[in-house]
């Protein structure tokens, strides 16, 4: 039996590929969402089964061993938030599986708007709780694939986050005769009913706070409170000592105002940052700075590190800005989960430095390095400039794997 996983595009038959049409006419059985099984052309088999979950689809296949050609109909494109991935993983090895791509709703909306879509961030909100405003990418349009009441929930969330003026473009029933595309402010579209078969492109009204790719964001760009904030040049040094890849998972323990968390999140656009902070004021500031910089991949956890680190995703890198007396537990948990983890931490006292270095070595990390940062700024005093020194900081870093680079 050969199982063809077919991307059926937005829905209307005009957007099916010729390969899809041919296979639909040859299939012994058809499986997919009820919407996709409707309106199939004459000549296709009457053996049609409405199912979307992998286990239900597999059960149908097992119940029909005589079938030679089966088509599983999937909405949109098989490579974009599609059920094709899980289904192929489940069926591979027991059936011959072929994947045929389709036209996605992102492609069709972009075409309708006459715009390219390669710079869009695409987020799926199907069947999940989505904090829409937190998922916006700084300086980039974000396309949301929505579920039931998705447009209303999206617009209400943007309004609550102070982004009522964000421009939202909704594509409803794309490809169908009653297709509708409507643009407006979030607070305007919140008053209009839309069908669940919709996608929405969100473009923040304001320019990004820091549109550059380099780290070391100026201090004045952040929302600040009474909690001490890691300064610009120290943050730049932390990024240099904690090399990151786009898809990395990072912990920020003792995240304070979130200035380092934001820098880390911008450095891993396809990864995630998990910021743990004990104080409610700090958590509130992290959330505000997350929204300010559009870091939807930054997640905030209120409480002590001991309450969270065991349940956080396995880290590729860890930054410790404040341990709350739990440094050994943090490092042993991180290295136990990933012996190749990269670690950086800051210290302002000799006691913390004396504790950190042997502990990093005891955890099996290599290439332990200690740098002492002394930063001074020139400030005008009459006709001259005098240096004002910041408190010296120790930056300690180590790696479980050098990747041949160090």
Beta strands, then each sheet from edge to edge (+ up, - down):
strand 1: 2-7
strand 2: 29-32
strand 3: 48-50
strand 4: 69-74
strand 5: 96-100
strand 6: 121-124
strand 7: 142-145
strand 8: 167-172
strand 9: 180-185
strand 10: 198-203
strand 11: 249-253
strand 12: 272-277
strand 13: 298-302
strand 14: 317-320
strand 15: 342-347
strand 16: 366-373
strand 17: 376-381
strand 18: 384-389
strand 19: 393-399
sheet 1: 3+ 2+ 4+ 1+ 5+
sheet 2: 6+ 7+ 10- 8+ 9-
sheet 3: 13+ 12+ 11+ 14+ 15+ 19- 16+
sheet 4: 17+ 18-
end
